[in-house]
Amino acid sequence: MKIDFDLHGGNIEKEAKKLGISIEDIIDASASIVPFKLPKKLTKYLVDSINSESIKFYPDRSYFEVKNSISKWHNIEPSMILPGNGASELFTWAARDAGLNGISSLPSPGFGDYQRALECWNAPYIYDQLPLSWSNRKPQSFPIIPKTNVLWITNPHNPTGQLWSRSSIESLLPNYKLVICDEAFLSIVPGGEDQSLIDLTKNHTNLIVIRSLTKFLGIAGLRIGYAISNSDRLLKWNKMRDPWPINTLAVYTTNMIMNNQKMHKKRLNKIHKWIEKEGSFLHANLSNFSSLKPLPSNTNFQLVKSEGPILNLIENLKKRGILLRDCRSFINLDENWFRISLQKKKDNIQIINTLKEYIS
Ligand SMILES: Cc1ncc(COP(=O)(O)O)c(C=O)c1O
C-alpha cells in the first residue's frame, strides 16, 4: 500500500512556503508535538556541546551511557533497552520479528508507520477494526482480540487518543507470539504511566515496548526513541543495524533528561496540566459546533467527526495559517474526520474563532 507522507501532518515548512508566510505564523495542529520550548538548561547544554566540537567524534557505539540513564529512569536492566533513531527505526526492527512470527494485526484506524515497517520485510498483516465510539476518558479495556500471531498496540491510541488499560493488555499477552506496544505518547498523558507495560517486559519475552522522546520534549528533528524488551532480541537487532543510529546531540539530550529527575518531572507536570486544561477547553468548544463531534481523548490530540466532508474546511483554515490533520490516510476513516492537536491557550482560541467563521 502506498503511504502518502503529505497526509501525515507536520508539513509545516512546505505549507509556510506555499502561503508565503513564516513558520512562526503557522499554527500546526496537524502534528501532535508539545508546543513548549526545550528546558533552557538543556538548550544551553546542546549549544555548548556544539561549540566544544563534541559532534566531531563518533558517538559511543555501545550507547552504554544512554542505556544506563534510561535504565535508571524506568528501573529496567540496561541490557533490556535499545535506543534508536526515533521510535520509527525501532518499529522497523520490531516488524522484522513480527514477520518471523506470522501475521500481524494492525488495529485501525491506527498509526501508519507500522505498515511501512512491516512492508520493509514483506511481513504479512491485516487490519482489525476498532469501534469508533466511546464516552469518557477512563482507561478502557482493549476492545478487540484479533486472531493473529502478532498484535500491534498503540497506547494511547493514535488517532483516537484512547488510553488502554494495562490489565486488559496484560491478559492478552498469552494469546500472541509477539505483542508490540508503542508508548510514544504515554508519558505525556496525565496518569498514563499507570497503564505502561514496561515492567511486564521483565517476565514476558514476547513483549516489546517502544518509547519516544519526540512528543514529550518536542524534538521531532533530533530523533531519539528506545525499545524495551528481552536482551537477546535487542542484541540481534543491534547486530543488524547501522553502526551509529543515534547522533551525539540526541544522546546528550537523553542523558540529561533521564538523569535530571527534577527537570524531567517538572516538564511532565507542565505537560499534564496543559493537557488537562487545554484538552477540556478544546473539547468543550468543539462540542459547541452542532456539526462536529470531538471524541474524548486522554492525550494532546482529539479526533473529530463532522456531519459532512471537511476537506474544504481544512483548505480554508490552511489559507488562514492553521493546519489540521486530514484523516483520509487512516484506514477506516474518511473525509468526514479530522484530528486536531492541542496548542497553547492563545492558539486554541484562535483555532476556535476561525472555525466559527466557517461552520456552525
Ligand atoms: C503513535 C506514534 N508512535 C510513534 C511516532 C513516531 O515517533 P518518533 O518520532 O520517535 O519516530 C509517532 C509520530 O507521529 C506516532 O504518532
The ligand as an SDF file (V2000), in Angstrom:
LIG
                    3D

 16 16  0  0  0  0  0  0  0  0999 V2000
    1.8260    6.7070   17.7200 C   0  0  0  0  0  0  0  0  0  0  0  0
    3.1570    7.2000   17.2440 C   0  0  0  0  0  0  0  0  0  0  0  0
    4.2590    6.4980   17.5360 N   0  0  0  0  0  0  0  0  0  0  0  0
    5.4900    6.9110   17.1410 C   0  0  0  0  0  0  0  0  0  0  0  0
    5.6390    8.0620   16.3880 C   0  0  0  0  0  0  0  0  0  0  0  0
    6.9840    8.4450   15.8800 C   0  0  0  0  0  0  0  0  0  0  0  0
    7.8950    8.6190   16.9110 O   0  0  0  0  0  0  0  0  0  0  0  0
    9.4070    9.0200   16.5790 P   0  0  0  0  0  0  0  0  0  0  0  0
    9.4200   10.4760   16.2260 O   0  0  0  0  0  0  0  0  0  0  0  0
   10.1270    8.7200   17.8290 O   0  0  0  0  0  0  0  0  0  0  0  0
    9.8490    8.1810   15.4170 O   0  0  0  0  0  0  0  0  0  0  0  0
    4.5130    8.8290   16.0630 C   0  0  0  0  0  0  0  0  0  0  0  0
    4.6630   10.0630   15.2660 C   0  0  0  0  0  0  0  0  0  0  0  0
    3.7400   10.6680   14.8030 O   0  0  0  0  0  0  0  0  0  0  0  0
    3.2480    8.3880   16.4970 C   0  0  0  0  0  0  0  0  0  0  0  0
    2.1470    9.0730   16.2160 O   0  0  0  0  0  0  0  0  0  0  0  0
  1  2  1  0
  2  3  1  0
  2 15  2  0
  3  4  2  0
  4  5  1  0
  5  6  1  0
  5 12  2  0
  6  7  1  0
  7  8  1  0
  8  9  2  0
  8 10  1  0
  8 11  1  0
 12 13  1  0
 12 15  1  0
 13 14  2  0
 15 16  1  0
M  END
$$$$
